[in-house]
Amino acid sequence: RFLLPGDLAGSPVLTFAPLPKPAMTPRNSLWREMERRFEAYKSRVVRPFFRDHFAKIDRQIVLMDVLGAIHQGPRAVEDLRRTMAEVLGNFRPGRNSWLTGLFGGRRVERILFAATKADHLHHEQHPALTAITAALLAEAKSRADFSGARTEALSLASLRATVEEMVSRDGETLPAVRGTLLSTGKPAVMYPGLLPTDPARLLSPAREGAEGWLDADYNLMGFAPARLSLKPGEGPPHIRLDRAVQFLIGDRL
């Protein structure tokens, strides 16, 4: 909305920025003004969008940059968890009936939560990424009324930009990926770090406000899509895009 403000061009509701919270926040402070404008943005722009948008659909996919948040640290992971809780609060999950359209629009019957950039990980780590994604949503799902709605967490890449390979480092064989760097156009091999099989090892320090990961270091590179040479009838390389489509609309095909 900031890039295409439309009828809100020049409005104070779109002129705010995040600021660190100071010790004192009087009513006339800049921090308070930014807070007021952000709350106005949520009430005048975000909530009406969710209300009007979700009233017309019954299937939804939510894309989550879980790897990016992990790379940025515990605070980013906690921010993602809180953001998803707010987003889920705007859903109207449940089964639809012929009466649903008469009383407030359709309900979302299926919601897929997809962790993107799965091609930045060796497939051995995809289950851990999916488990972390599901754990990020657990509290929000328990607070919302999801009776009658099907939900699923999945790790995917709509366009695969890497290939997998095993690399040796300090006498240890590690699962890595190789691709072309988006920034330089040069080939590079990346081992992003080992994701824990127990999501609590990431979510607990994130909730506690930790500054960084104590026992791990997670890396992330930006890879450019590979050049494609597809045969007739072939689609671009992906990771579990077919499973996403099957979950969302497979019952209607």
FIKOLZA-1660 file (N, C-alpha, C; in steps of 0.1 Angstrom, whole numbers, plus 5000, padded with zeros to 4 digits):
% residues 253
   i   px   py   pz ch aa at
   1 5008 4988 5000  A  R  N
   1 5000 5000 5000  A  R CA
   1 5009 5013 5000  A  R  C
   2 5021 5011 5005  A  F  N
   2 5030 5023 5005  A  F CA
   2 5034 5026 4990  A  F  C
   3 5036 5016 4982  A  L  N
   3 5040 5018 4968  A  L CA
   3 5029 5023 4960  A  L  C
   4 5017 5018 4962  A  L  N
   4 5005 5021 4955  A  L CA
   4 4994 5026 4965  A  L  C
   5 4995 5039 4970  A  P  N
   5 4986 5043 4980  A  P CA
   5 4972 5046 4976  A  P  C
   6 4970 5048 4963  A  G  N
   6 4956 5051 4958  A  G CA
   6 4950 5063 4964  A  G  C
   7 4938 5061 4970  A  D  N
   7 4931 5072 4976  A  D CA
   7 4937 5076 4989  A  D  C
   8 4947 5069 4994  A  L  N
   8 4953 5073 5007  A  L CA
   8 4967 5081 5004  A  L  C
   9 4969 5085 4992  A  A  N
   9 4981 5092 4989  A  A CA
   9 4982 5105 4997  A  A  C
  10 4994 5106 5004  A  G  N
  10 4996 5118 5013  A  G CA
  10 4989 5117 5026  A  G  C
  11 4982 5107 5029  A  S  N
  11 4975 5106 5042  A  S CA
  11 4984 5102 5053  A  S  C
  12 4982 5108 5065  A  P  N
  12 4991 5104 5077  A  P CA
  12 4991 5089 5080  A  P  C
  13 4980 5083 5076  A  V  N
  13 4979 5068 5079  A  V CA
  13 4990 5060 5073  A  V  C
  14 4996 5066 5062  A  L  N
  14 5007 5058 5055  A  L CA
  14 5020 5065 5058  A  L  C
  15 5021 5074 5067  A  T  N
  15 5034 5081 5070  A  T CA
  15 5038 5078 5084  A  T  C
  16 5044 5066 5085  A  F  N
  16 5049 5062 5098  A  F CA
  16 5061 5053 5096  A  F  C
  17 5069 5051 5106  A  A  N
  17 5081 5042 5106  A  A CA
  17 5083 5036 5119  A  A  C
  18 5089 5024 5120  A  P  N
  18 5092 5017 5132  A  P CA
  18 5103 5025 5140  A  P  C
  19 5102 5027 5153  A  L  N
  19 5112 5033 5161  A  L CA
  19 5114 5025 5174  A  L  C
  20 5126 5025 5179  A  P  N
  20 5129 5018 5191  A  P CA
  20 5121 5025 5203  A  P  C
  21 5115 5018 5212  A  K  N
  21 5108 5024 5222  A  K CA
  21 5117 5030 5233  A  K  C
  22 5116 5043 5235  A  P  N
  22 5124 5049 5246  A  P CA
  22 5118 5046 5260  A  P  C
  23 5126 5050 5270  A  A  N
  23 5122 5048 5284  A  A CA
  23 5109 5056 5287  A  A  C
  24 5108 5068 5282  A  M  N
  24 5097 5077 5284  A  M CA
  24 5090 5079 5271  A  M  C
  25 5077 5078 5271  A  T  N
  25 5069 5080 5259  A  T CA
  25 5057 5090 5261  A  T  C
  26 5060 5103 5263  A  P  N
  26 5049 5112 5265  A  P CA
  26 5040 5113 5253  A  P  C
  27 5027 5118 5255  A  R  N
  27 5018 5118 5244  A  R CA
  27 5022 5126 5232  A  R  C
  28 5030 5136 5234  A  N  N
  28 5034 5145 5223  A  N CA
  28 5048 5140 5217  A  N  C
  29 5053 5129 5221  A  S  N
  29 5066 5124 5215  A  S CA
  29 5064 5118 5201  A  S  C
  30 5075 5117 5194  A  L  N
  30 5075 5112 5181  A  L CA
  30 5071 5097 5181  A  L  C
  31 5076 5090 5191  A  W  N
  31 5073 5076 5192  A  W CA
  31 5058 5073 5193  A  W  C
  32 5051 5082 5202  A  R  N
  32 5036 5081 5204  A  R CA
  32 5029 5084 5191  A  R  C
  33 5034 5094 5183  A  E  N
  33 5028 5097 5171  A  E CA
  33 5029 5086 5160  A  E  C
  34 5041 5080 5160  A  M  N
  34 5042 5068 5151  A  M CA
  34 5033 5057 5155  A  M  C
  35 5032 5055 5168  A  E  N
  35 5023 5044 5173  A  E CA
  35 5009 5047 5169  A  E  C
  36 5004 5059 5170  A  R  N
  36 4990 5063 5167  A  R CA
  36 4988 5061 5152  A  R  C
  37 4998 5064 5144  A  R  N
  37 4996 5063 5129  A  R CA
  37 4996 5048 5125  A  R  C
  38 5004 5040 5132  A  F  N
  38 5004 5026 5129  A  F CA
  38 4991 5019 5133  A  F  C
  39 4986 5023 5144  A  E  N
  39 4973 5017 5148  A  E CA
  39 4962 5022 5139  A  E  C
  40 4962 5034 5134  A  A  N
  40 4953 5039 5124  A  A CA
  40 4954 5031 5111  A  A  C
  41 4967 5028 5107  A  Y  N
  41 4969 5021 5095  A  Y CA
  41 4963 5007 5096  A  Y  C
  42 4964 5000 5108  A  K  N
  42 4959 4987 5110  A  K CA
  42 4943 4988 5109  A  K  C
  43 4937 4998 5115  A  S  N
  43 4923 4998 5116  A  S CA
  43 4916 5003 5103  A  S  C
  44 4923 5012 5096  A  R  N
  44 4917 5017 5083  A  R CA
  44 4921 5010 5071  A  R  C
  45 4933 5003 5071  A  V  N
  45 4938 4997 5059  A  V CA
  45 4938 4981 5061  A  V  C
  46 4945 4977 5071  A  V  N
  46 4947 4962 5072  A  V CA
  46 4934 4955 5075  A  V  C
  47 4927 4958 5086  A  R  N
  47 4915 4951 5090  A  R CA
  47 4904 4951 5079  A  R  C
  48 4901 4962 5073  A  P  N
  48 4891 4962 5062  A  P CA
  48 4896 4953 5050  A  P  C
  49 4909 4953 5047  A  F  N
  49 4913 4944 5037  A  F CA
  49 4911 4930 5040  A  F  C
  50 4915 4925 5052  A  F  N
  50 4913 4911 5056  A  F CA
  50 4898 4908 5056  A  F  C
  51 4890 4917 5061  A  R  N
  51 4875 4915 5062  A  R CA
  51 4869 4913 5048  A  R  C
  52 4872 4922 5039  A  D  N
  52 4866 4922 5026  A  D CA
  52 4872 4911 5017  A  D  C
  53 4885 4908 5019  A  H  N
  53 4892 4898 5011  A  H CA
  53 4888 4884 5015  A  H  C
  54 4888 4881 5027  A  F  N
  54 4885 4868 5032  A  F CA
  54 4871 4864 5031  A  F  C
  55 4862 4874 5030  A  A  N
  55 4848 4872 5029  A  A CA
  55 4845 4865 5015  A  A  C
  56 4854 4865 5006  A  K  N
  56 4851 4860 4992  A  K CA
  56 4859 4847 4989  A  K  C
  57 4867 4842 4998  A  I  N
  57 4875 4830 4995  A  I CA
  57 4873 4819 5005  A  I  C
  58 4875 4807 5001  A  D  N
  58 4874 4795 5010  A  D CA
  58 4887 4787 5011  A  D  C
  59 4897 4791 5003  A  R  N
  59 4910 4784 5004  A  R CA
  59 4921 4795 5005  A  R  C
  60 4931 4793 5013  A  Q  N
  60 4941 4803 5015  A  Q CA
  60 4955 4797 5017  A  Q  C
  61 4965 4803 5011  A  I  N
  61 4979 4799 5014  A  I CA
  61 4986 4811 5020  A  I  C
  62 4993 4809 5031  A  V  N
  62 5000 4819 5038  A  V CA
  62 5015 4816 5036  A  V  C
  63 5023 4825 5029  A  L  N
  63 5037 4823 5027  A  L CA
  63 5045 4829 5039  A  L  C
  64 5054 4821 5044  A  M  N
  64 5062 4826 5056  A  M CA
  64 5077 4824 5053  A  M  C
  65 5084 4835 5055  A  D  N
  65 5099 4835 5053  A  D CA
  65 5105 4830 5067  A  D  C
  66 5103 4818 5070  A  V  N
  66 5108 4813 5083  A  V CA
  66 5123 4813 5083  A  V  C
  67 5129 4808 5072  A  L  N
  67 5144 4808 5071  A  L CA
  67 5150 4822 5073  A  L  C
  68 5144 4832 5067  A  G  N
  68 5149 4846 5068  A  G CA
  68 5148 4850 5082  A  G  C
  69 5137 4847 5089  A  A  N
  69 5136 4851 5103  A  A CA
  69 5147 4844 5112  A  A  C
  70 5149 4831 5110  A  I  N
  70 5159 4824 5117  A  I CA
  70 5173 4830 5115  A  I  C
  71 5176 4834 5103  A  H  N
  71 5188 4840 5099  A  H CA
  71 5190 4853 5107  A  H  C
  72 5179 4861 5108  A  Q  N
  72 5180 4874 5115  A  Q CA
  72 5181 4873 5130  A  Q  C
  73 5177 4862 5135  A  G  N
  73 5179 4860 5150  A  G CA
  73 5166 4858 5158  A  G  C
  74 5167 4856 5171  A  P  N
  74 5155 4853 5179  A  P CA
  74 5144 4864 5179  A  P  C
  75 5148 4876 5178  A  R  N
  75 5138 4887 5178  A  R CA
  75 5129 4886 5166  A  R  C
  76 5136 4883 5154  A  A  N
  76 5128 4882 5142  A  A CA
  76 5119 4870 5142  A  A  C
  77 5123 4859 5148  A  V  N
  77 5114 4847 5150  A  V CA
  77 5102 4851 5158  A  V  C
  78 5105 4857 5169  A  E  N
  78 5093 4861 5178  A  E CA
  78 5084 4871 5171  A  E  C
  79 5090 4880 5164  A  D  N
  79 5081 4890 5156  A  D CA
  79 5073 4882 5146  A  D  C
  80 5078 4872 5139  A  L  N
  80 5071 4864 5130  A  L CA
  80 5060 4857 5137  A  L  C
  81 5062 4851 5149  A  R  N
  81 5052 4844 5156  A  R CA
  81 5041 4853 5160  A  R  C
  82 5044 4865 5165  A  R  N
  82 5033 4874 5168  A  R CA
  82 5025 4879 5156  A  R  C
  83 5032 4881 5145  A  T  N
  83 5026 4886 5133  A  T CA
  83 5016 4875 5128  A  T  C
  84 5020 4863 5128  A  M  N
  84 5011 4852 5124  A  M CA
  84 4999 4851 5133  A  M  C
  85 5001 4853 5146  A  A  N
  85 4989 4853 5155  A  A CA
  85 4979 4864 5151  A  A  C
  86 4984 4876 5148  A  E  N
  86 4975 4886 5144  A  E CA
  86 4968 4883 5131  A  E  C
  87 4976 4878 5121  A  V  N
  87 4970 4874 5108  A  V CA
  87 4959 4864 5110  A  V  C
  88 4962 4853 5118  A  L  N
  88 4952 4843 5119  A  L CA
  88 4939 4848 5126  A  L  C
  89 4941 4858 5134  A  G  N
  89 4929 4864 5141  A  G CA
  89 4919 4870 5131  A  G  C
  90 4923 4872 5119  A  N  N
  90 4914 4878 5109  A  N CA
  90 4908 4867 5100  A  N  C
  91 4912 4855 5102  A  F  N
  91 4906 4844 5094  A  F CA
  91 4892 4841 5099  A  F  C
  92 4884 4836 5091  A  R  N
  92 4871 4830 5095  A  R CA
  92 4871 4815 5090  A  R  C
  93 4878 4807 5098  A  P  N
  93 4879 4793 5094  A  P CA
  93 4866 4785 5097  A  P  C
  94 4865 4774 5090  A  G  N
  94 4853 4765 5093  A  G CA
  94 4847 4760 5080  A  G  C
  95 4837 4752 5081  A  R  N
  95 4830 4746 5069  A  R CA
  95 4820 4756 5064  A  R  C
  96 4818 4755 5051  A  N  N
  96 4808 4764 5045  A  N CA
  96 4795 4756 5043  A  N  C
  97 4784 4762 5043  A  S  N
  97 4771 4756 5040  A  S CA
  97 4763 4766 5031  A  S  C
  98 4751 4762 5027  A  W  N
  98 4744 4771 5019  A  W CA
  98 4739 4784 5026  A  W  C
  99 4740 4784 5039  A  L  N
  99 4736 4795 5047  A  L CA
  99 4748 4805 5049  A  L  C
 100 4760 4800 5047  A  T  N
 100 4772 4808 5050  A  T CA
 100 4772 4821 5043  A  T  C
 101 4769 4821 5030  A  G  N
 101 4769 4833 5022  A  G CA
 101 4759 4843 5026  A  G  C
 102 4749 4839 5034  A  L  N
 102 4738 4848 5038  A  L CA
 102 4742 4856 5051  A  L  C
 103 4752 4850 5058  A  F  N
 103 4756 4856 5071  A  F CA
 103 4771 4859 5072  A  F  C
 104 4775 4869 5065  A  G  N
 104 4788 4874 5067  A  G CA
 104 4799 4868 5058  A  G  C
 105 4795 4862 5046  A  G  N
 105 4805 4857 5037  A  G CA
 105 4810 4843 5040  A  G  C
 106 4819 4839 5031  A  R  N
 106 4823 4825 5032  A  R CA
 106 4834 4823 5043  A  R  C
 107 4835 4810 5047  A  R  N
 107 4846 4807 5056  A  R CA
 107 4857 4800 5049  A  R  C
 108 4869 4801 5055  A  V  N
 108 4881 4795 5049  A  V CA
 108 4882 4781 5053  A  V  C
 109 4880 4771 5044  A  E  N
 109 4879 4757 5047  A  E CA
 109 4893 4751 5048  A  E  C
 110 4902 4756 5040  A  R  N
 110 4916 4750 5040  A  R CA
 110 4926 4761 5040  A  R  C
 111 4936 4760 5049  A  I  N
 111 4946 4770 5050  A  I CA
 111 4960 4763 5050  A  I  C
 112 4968 4767 5041  A  L  N
 112 4981 4761 5040  A  L CA
 112 4992 4771 5044  A  L  C
 113 5000 4768 5054  A  F  N
 113 5011 4776 5059  A  F CA
 113 5024 4771 5053  A  F  C
 114 5029 4779 5044  A  A  N
 114 5041 4774 5036  A  A CA
 114 5053 4782 5039  A  A  C
 115 5063 4775 5044  A  A  N
 115 5077 4780 5046  A  A CA
 115 5084 4781 5033  A  A  C
 116 5087 4793 5028  A  T  N
 116 5093 4795 5015  A  T CA
 116 5108 4792 5016  A  T  C
 117 5115 4793 5004  A  K  N
 117 5129 4791 5003  A  K CA
 117 5134 4777 5007  A  K  C
 118 5126 4767 5005  A  A  N
 118 5130 4753 5008  A  A CA
 118 5142 4749 5000  A  A  C
 119 5144 4756 4988  A  D  N
 119 5155 4752 4980  A  D CA
 119 5169 4758 4986  A  D  C
 120 5168 4765 4997  A  H  N
 120 5180 4770 5003  A  H CA
 120 5185 4760 5014  A  H  C
 121 5178 4749 5015  A  L  N
 121 5181 4738 5024  A  L CA
 121 5182 4725 5017  A  L  C
 122 5191 4717 5021  A  H  N
 122 5192 4703 5017  A  H CA
 122 5179 4696 5021  A  H  C
 123 5174 4686 5013  A  H  N
 123 5161 4680 5017  A  H CA
 123 5161 4674 5030  A  H  C
 124 5173 4670 5035  A  E  N
 124 5173 4664 5048  A  E CA
 124 5168 4673 5060  A  E  C
 125 5169 4686 5057  A  Q  N
 125 5164 4695 5067  A  Q CA
 125 5150 4701 5065  A  Q  C
 126 5144 4696 5055  A  H  N
 126 5130 4701 5052  A  H CA
 126 5120 4697 5063  A  H  C
 127 5121 4685 5069  A  P  N
 127 5112 4682 5080  A  P CA
 127 5113 4691 5092  A  P  C
 128 5126 4695 5095  A  A  N
 128 5128 4704 5106  A  A CA
 128 5122 4718 5103  A  A  C
 129 5123 4723 5091  A  L  N
 129 5118 4736 5087  A  L CA
 129 5102 4735 5088  A  L  C
 130 5096 4724 5084  A  T  N
 130 5082 4723 5085  A  T CA
 130 5077 4722 5099  A  T  C
 131 5085 4715 5108  A  A  N
 131 5081 4714 5122  A  A CA
 131 5082 4728 5129  A  A  C
 132 5092 4736 5125  A  I  N
 132 5093 4749 5131  A  I CA
 132 5082 4758 5127  A  I  C
 133 5078 4757 5114  A  T  N
 133 5067 4765 5109  A  T CA
 133 5054 4761 5116  A  T  C
 134 5051 4748 5118  A  A  N
 134 5039 4744 5125  A  A CA
 134 5040 4749 5140  A  A  C
 135 5051 4749 5146  A  A  N
 135 5052 4753 5160  A  A CA
 135 5050 4768 5161  A  A  C
 136 5054 4776 5151  A  L  N
 136 5052 4790 5152  A  L CA
 136 5037 4793 5152  A  L  C
 137 5029 4785 5146  A  L  N
 137 5015 4787 5145  A  L CA
 137 5006 4781 5156  A  L  C
 138 5013 4772 5164  A  A  N
 138 5005 4764 5173  A  A CA
 138 4997 4772 5183  A  A  C
 139 5003 4783 5189  A  E  N
 139 4995 4791 5198  A  E CA
 139 4984 4798 5192  A  E  C
 140 4987 4804 5180  A  A  N
 140 4976 4812 5173  A  A CA
 140 4965 4803 5169  A  A  C
 141 4968 4791 5165  A  K  N
 141 4957 4781 5161  A  K CA
 141 4949 4777 5173  A  K  C
 142 4956 4776 5185  A  S  N
 142 4948 4771 5197  A  S CA
 142 4939 4782 5202  A  S  C
 143 4942 4795 5199  A  R  N
 143 4934 4806 5203  A  R CA
 143 4922 4808 5194  A  R  C
 144 4924 4805 5181  A  A  N
 144 4914 4808 5171  A  A CA
 144 4905 4796 5170  A  A  C
 145 4893 4798 5165  A  D  N
 145 4883 4787 5163  A  D CA
 145 4885 4781 5149  A  D  C
 146 4893 4770 5149  A  F  N
 146 4896 4764 5136  A  F CA
 146 4888 4751 5134  A  F  C
 147 4877 4750 5142  A  S  N
 147 4868 4738 5140  A  S CA
 147 4862 4737 5126  A  S  C
 148 4864 4726 5120  A  G  N
 148 4858 4724 5106  A  G CA
 148 4868 4728 5095  A  G  C
 149 4879 4735 5098  A  A  N
 149 4889 4739 5088  A  A CA
 149 4901 4730 5088  A  A  C
 150 4906 4726 5076  A  R  N
 150 4918 4718 5075  A  R CA
 150 4930 4728 5074  A  R  C
 151 4940 4725 5082  A  T  N
 151 4953 4733 5081  A  T CA
 151 4964 4724 5079  A  T  C
 152 4975 4729 5073  A  E  N
 152 4987 4721 5071  A  E CA
 152 4999 4730 5070  A  E  C
 153 5010 4726 5075  A  A  N
 153 5023 4733 5073  A  A CA
 153 5031 4726 5063  A  A  C
 154 5039 4733 5055  A  L  N
 154 5046 4727 5044  A  L CA
 154 5058 4736 5041  A  L  C
 155 5069 4729 5036  A  S  N
 155 5081 4737 5031  A  S CA
 155 5081 4735 5016  A  S  C
 156 5083 4747 5009  A  L  N
 156 5082 4746 4995  A  L CA
 156 5091 4757 4988  A  L  C
 157 5093 4755 4975  A  A  N
 157 5099 4765 4967  A  A CA
 157 5092 4765 4954  A  A  C
 158 5086 4776 4950  A  S  N
 158 5078 4776 4938  A  S CA
 158 5087 4776 4925  A  S  C
 159 5099 4780 4927  A  L  N
 159 5109 4779 4916  A  L CA
 159 5122 4775 4922  A  L  C
 160 5127 4763 4919  A  R  N
 160 5139 4759 4926  A  R CA
 160 5151 4765 4919  A  R  C
 161 5160 4771 4928  A  A  N
 161 5171 4779 4923  A  A CA
 161 5185 4772 4926  A  A  C
 162 5184 4760 4933  A  T  N
 162 5197 4754 4937  A  T CA
 162 5196 4739 4934  A  T  C
 163 5208 4733 4935  A  V  N
 163 5209 4718 4935  A  V CA
 163 5216 4714 4948  A  V  C
 164 5214 4702 4952  A  E  N
 164 5220 4697 4964  A  E CA
 164 5233 4690 4962  A  E  C
 165 5242 4691 4972  A  E  N
 165 5254 4684 4972  A  E CA
 165 5260 4683 4986  A  E  C
 166 5268 4673 4988  A  M  N
 166 5275 4671 5001  A  M CA
 166 5289 4677 5000  A  M  C
 167 5292 4685 5011  A  V  N
 167 5305 4691 5011  A  V CA
 167 5312 4687 5024  A  V  C
 168 5326 4688 5023  A  S  N
 168 5334 4684 5035  A  S CA
 168 5339 4697 5041  A  S  C
 169 5338 4697 5055  A  R  N
 169 5343 4708 5062  A  R CA
 169 5349 4703 5076  A  R  C
 170 5361 4706 5078  A  D  N
 170 5368 4702 5090  A  D CA
 170 5366 4687 5093  A  D  C
 171 5367 4679 5082  A  G  N
 171 5366 4664 5083  A  G CA
 171 5351 4659 5084  A  G  C
 172 5342 4668 5083  A  E  N
 172 5328 4665 5085  A  E CA
 172 5320 4667 5072  A  E  C
 173 5312 4657 5068  A  T  N
 173 5304 4658 5056  A  T CA
 173 5291 4665 5059  A  T  C
 174 5288 4676 5052  A  L  N
 174 5276 4684 5055  A  L CA
 174 5267 4685 5043  A  L  C
 175 5253 4685 5045  A  P  N
 175 5244 4686 5034  A  P CA
 175 5242 4701 5030  A  P  C
 176 5246 4704 5018  A  A  N
 176 5246 4718 5013  A  A CA
 176 5238 4720 5000  A  A  C
 177 5237 4732 4995  A  V  N
 177 5231 4735 4982  A  V CA
 177 5240 4744 4974  A  V  C
 178 5239 4743 4961  A  R  N
 178 5248 4751 4952  A  R CA
 178 5239 4759 4943  A  R  C
 179 5242 4771 4941  A  G  N
 179 5234 4780 4932  A  G CA
 179 5242 4792 4927  A  G  C
 180 5236 4800 4919  A  T  N
 180 5242 4813 4914  A  T CA
 180 5237 4824 4923  A  T  C
 181 5247 4831 4929  A  L  N
 181 5243 4842 4938  A  L CA
 181 5236 4853 4930  A  L  C
 182 5225 4858 4936  A  L  N
 182 5217 4869 4930  A  L CA
 182 5225 4882 4930  A  L  C
 183 5234 4884 4939  A  S  N
 183 5241 4897 4940  A  S CA
 183 5253 4898 4930  A  S  C
 184 5260 4887 4928  A  T  N
 184 5272 4887 4919  A  T CA
 184 5271 4879 4907  A  T  C
 185 5262 4870 4906  A  G  N
 185 5261 4861 4894  A  G CA
 185 5271 4850 4894  A  G  C
 186 5278 4848 4905  A  K  N
 186 5288 4838 4906  A  K CA
 186 5283 4826 4914  A  K  C
 187 5288 4814 4910  A  P  N
 187 5283 4802 4917  A  P CA
 187 5288 4801 4931  A  P  C
 188 5280 4795 4940  A  A  N
 188 5284 4795 4954  A  A CA
 188 5278 4782 4961  A  A  C
 189 5284 4777 4971  A  V  N
 189 5279 4766 4978  A  V CA
 189 5275 4771 4992  A  V  C
 190 5264 4767 4997  A  M  N
 190 5259 4772 5010  A  M CA
 190 5255 4761 5019  A  M  C
 191 5261 4761 5031  A  Y  N
 191 5256 4752 5042  A  Y CA
 191 5250 4762 5052  A  Y  C
 192 5236 4762 5053  A  P  N
 192 5230 4773 5062  A  P CA
 192 5231 4770 5077  A  P  C
 193 5236 4759 5081  A  G  N
 193 5235 4755 5095  A  G CA
 193 5225 4744 5097  A  G  C
 194 5226 4738 5108  A  L  N
 194 5217 4726 5111  A  L CA
 194 5205 4731 5119  A  L  C
 195 5193 4730 5114  A  L  N
 195 5181 4734 5121  A  L CA
 195 5178 4723 5132  A  L  C
 196 5174 4727 5143  A  P  N
 196 5171 4717 5154  A  P CA
 196 5158 4709 5150  A  P  C
 197 5158 4697 5154  A  T  N
 197 5146 4688 5152  A  T CA
 197 5135 4692 5162  A  T  C
 198 5139 4698 5173  A  D  N
 198 5129 4703 5183  A  D CA
 198 5128 4718 5181  A  D  C
 199 5116 4722 5176  A  P  N
 199 5114 4737 5174  A  P CA
 199 5116 4745 5187  A  P  C
 200 5114 4739 5199  A  A  N
 200 5115 4747 5211  A  A CA
 200 5129 4753 5213  A  A  C
 201 5139 4746 5207  A  R  N
 201 5153 4752 5208  A  R CA
 201 5154 4765 5201  A  R  C
 202 5145 4769 5192  A  L  N
 202 5145 4782 5186  A  L CA
 202 5134 4791 5192  A  L  C
 203 5122 4785 5194  A  L  N
 203 5111 4793 5199  A  L CA
 203 5113 4798 5213  A  L  C
 204 5119 4790 5222  A  S  N
 204 5121 4793 5236  A  S CA
 204 5130 4806 5238  A  S  C
 205 5142 4806 5232  A  P  N
 205 5150 4818 5233  A  P CA
 205 5144 4830 5226  A  P  C
 206 5136 4828 5216  A  A  N
 206 5129 4839 5209  A  A CA
 206 5119 4845 5218  A  A  C
 207 5111 4837 5225  A  R  N
 207 5101 4842 5235  A  R CA
 207 5108 4849 5246  A  R  C
 208 5120 4845 5250  A  E  N
 208 5127 4851 5262  A  E CA
 208 5134 4863 5258  A  E  C
 209 5134 4867 5245  A  G  N
 209 5141 4879 5241  A  G CA
 209 5156 4879 5240  A  G  C
 210 5161 4867 5236  A  A  N
 210 5175 4865 5235  A  A CA
 210 5180 4874 5223  A  A  C
 211 5193 4878 5224  A  E  N
 211 5199 4887 5214  A  E CA
 211 5203 4878 5202  A  E  C
 212 5207 4866 5205  A  G  N
 212 5212 4857 5194  A  G CA
 212 5211 4843 5198  A  G  C
 213 5214 4834 5188  A  W  N
 213 5214 4820 5190  A  W CA
 213 5227 4816 5198  A  W  C
 214 5225 4809 5209  A  L  N
 214 5237 4805 5217  A  L CA
 214 5246 4794 5211  A  L  C
 215 5239 4784 5205  A  D  N
 215 5247 4772 5201  A  D CA
 215 5246 4770 5186  A  D  C
 216 5243 4780 5178  A  A  N
 216 5242 4777 5164  A  A CA
 216 5244 4791 5156  A  A  C
 217 5247 4789 5144  A  D  N
 217 5249 4801 5135  A  D CA
 217 5242 4797 5122  A  D  C
 218 5232 4805 5118  A  Y  N
 218 5225 4802 5106  A  Y CA
 218 5228 4813 5095  A  Y  C
 219 5232 4807 5083  A  N  N
 219 5235 4816 5072  A  N CA
 219 5225 4815 5061  A  N  C
 220 5224 4825 5053  A  L  N
 220 5215 4826 5042  A  L CA
 220 5220 4834 5031  A  L  C
 221 5219 4829 5018  A  M  N
 221 5223 4836 5006  A  M CA
 221 5211 4838 4997  A  M  C
 222 5212 4847 4989  A  G  N
 222 5202 4849 4979  A  G CA
 222 5206 4843 4965  A  G  C
 223 5198 4834 4960  A  F  N
 223 5202 4827 4948  A  F CA
 223 5193 4831 4936  A  F  C
 224 5199 4833 4925  A  A  N
 224 5191 4837 4913  A  A CA
 224 5185 4824 4907  A  A  C
 225 5173 4825 4900  A  P  N
 225 5168 4813 4894  A  P CA
 225 5177 4808 4883  A  P  C
 226 5178 4795 4882  A  A  N
 226 5187 4789 4871  A  A CA
 226 5180 4791 4857  A  A  C
 227 5189 4791 4847  A  R  N
 227 5184 4791 4834  A  R CA
 227 5177 4778 4830  A  R  C
 228 5165 4780 4824  A  L  N
 228 5157 4768 4821  A  L CA
 228 5158 4764 4807  A  L  C
 229 5159 4751 4805  A  S  N
 229 5158 4745 4791  A  S CA
 229 5148 4733 4792  A  S  C
 230 5136 4737 4791  A  L  N
 230 5125 4727 4794  A  L CA
 230 5121 4721 4781  A  L  C
 231 5117 4708 4782  A  K  N
 231 5111 4701 4770  A  K CA
 231 5096 4704 4770  A  K  C
 232 5090 4702 4759  A  P  N
 232 5075 4704 4758  A  P CA
 232 5068 4696 4768  A  P  C
 233 5059 4702 4776  A  G  N
 233 5052 4695 4786  A  G CA
 233 5058 4695 4799  A  G  C
 234 5070 4700 4800  A  E  N
 234 5077 4700 4813  A  E CA
 234 5074 4714 4820  A  E  C
 235 5074 4714 4833  A  G  N
 235 5072 4726 4841  A  G CA
 235 5085 4730 4847  A  G  C
 236 5086 4742 4853  A  P  N
 236 5099 4746 4859  A  P CA
 236 5101 4738 4872  A  P  C
 237 5114 4736 4876  A  P  N
 237 5117 4729 4888  A  P CA
 237 5111 4736 4901  A  P  C
 238 5106 4728 4910  A  H  N
 238 5100 4733 4922  A  H CA
 238 5101 4723 4933  A  H  C
 239 5097 4727 4945  A  I  N
 239 5097 4718 4957  A  I CA
 239 5083 4718 4963  A  I  C
 240 5076 4707 4961  A  R  N
 240 5063 4705 4967  A  R CA
 240 5052 4715 4963  A  R  C
 241 5054 4722 4952  A  L  N
 241 5043 4730 4947  A  L CA
 241 5031 4722 4943  A  L  C
 242 5033 4710 4938  A  D  N
 242 5022 4701 4935  A  D CA
 242 5014 4697 4948  A  D  C
 243 5021 4695 4959  A  R  N
 243 5015 4691 4971  A  R CA
 243 5006 4702 4976  A  R  C
 244 5011 4715 4974  A  A  N
 244 5004 4726 4979  A  A CA
 244 4991 4727 4971  A  A  C
 245 4991 4726 4958  A  V  N
 245 4979 4726 4949  A  V CA
 245 4970 4715 4953  A  V  C
 246 4975 4703 4955  A  Q  N
 246 4967 4692 4959  A  Q CA
 246 4959 4694 4972  A  Q  C
 247 4966 4700 4982  A  F  N
 247 4959 4703 4994  A  F CA
 247 4949 4713 4993  A  F  C
 248 4951 4724 4985  A  L  N
 248 4942 4735 4984  A  L CA
 248 4930 4732 4976  A  L  C
 249 4932 4726 4964  A  I  N
 249 4921 4725 4955  A  I CA
 249 4920 4711 4949  A  I  C
 250 4927 4701 4955  A  G  N
 250 4927 4687 4950  A  G CA
 250 4913 4681 4950  A  G  C
 251 4905 4685 4960  A  D  N
 251 4891 4679 4960  A  D CA
 251 4882 4684 4950  A  D  C
 252 4886 4695 4942  A  R  N
 252 4878 4701 4932  A  R CA
 252 4883 4698 4918  A  R  C
 253 4894 4690 4917  A  L  N
 253 4899 4687 4904  A  L CA
 253 4893 4674 4898  A  L  C
% end
